[in-house]
């Protein structure tokens, strides 16, 4: 069950396997082939190399969810692969832009694209990836009515994620940031974004609108749960940032930890002022001492425990919402529960 004891995320992760559930991990080769086939025709070679670098590695959770859900419902394999690829293109484009905006130099233990090839090439690769998202929608073999629904869903997620990122940027080191504002930002930036692959498959399978809406609600819970675990992992050396901890602190990220500390942490006036001061510092001026002080503050004021419990509760709610979809079998429900458990107990 979701909610079993997990490692303290403010310490080094030790020993826990971080592999995807077997139902998703077994889809890696199929996904690799679909992605590689599409990238093999990209020209010029310099652009192809940049895109391959940006899409290499990672868990590829979102596209694998699309393939898994398509297999569960017998959706045409080529259509499911198109849905999987477009979620990977969208995700990779967002990551490129996010790294530039945040000044992150490491991603998946490799230099970020802007750091290795420069901002102009990185932005160009991100633009290509966004164009590929809509090409996938155009090329999926389906009726015009279904394609229209799919296009609307993809564009809505694209728009919501951009709005959510703006809310994130507006809230950096904001002394008025609180849990309500966090909830608003994370729902826009992360929630439906995670569910897109499954929703796209559901549209292709001609699910009723009520079932599609349930899948969106699943994302509204599982997406934030996944993000909260990401925020907790940023306090360890296992997030793929070249061994550096506290990158979210260095960029003043408005995480659930920051929101809880400000709103419910019962901080002294001095600690509250110092927390805001550290979060407002430019990245290059934030010291290791600053980072460790914020981590300890989050621990002592209960923010870490609060975040961990929120992740578990949201994952549990996502499982409950998923189980309400008509036609879900026990095997599919069990697989989704393992996926939700992975989202909040992974150590990378």
Protein Blocks (a to p, Z undefined) as FASTA:
>chain_A
ZZiacddfkbccehiacbdcfklmmmmmmmmmmmmmmmmmgccfklmmmmmmmmggjjkl
mmmmmmmmmmmnopafklmmmmmmmmmmmmmmmmmmmmmmnopabehhiacfklmnojkl
mmmmmmmmmmmmmmmmmmpgcdfklmmmmmmmmmmmmmmmmmmmmmmmmmgopakbcfkl
mmmmmmmmmmmmmmmmmmmmmmmnopafklmmmmmmmmmmmmmmmmmmmmmmmmpcknon
nopahklmmnopacfklmmmmmmnopafklmmmmmmmmmpcfklpcfklmmmmmmmmmmn
ommmmmmmmmmmmmmmmmmmmmmpghiafklmmmmmmmmmmmmmccZZ
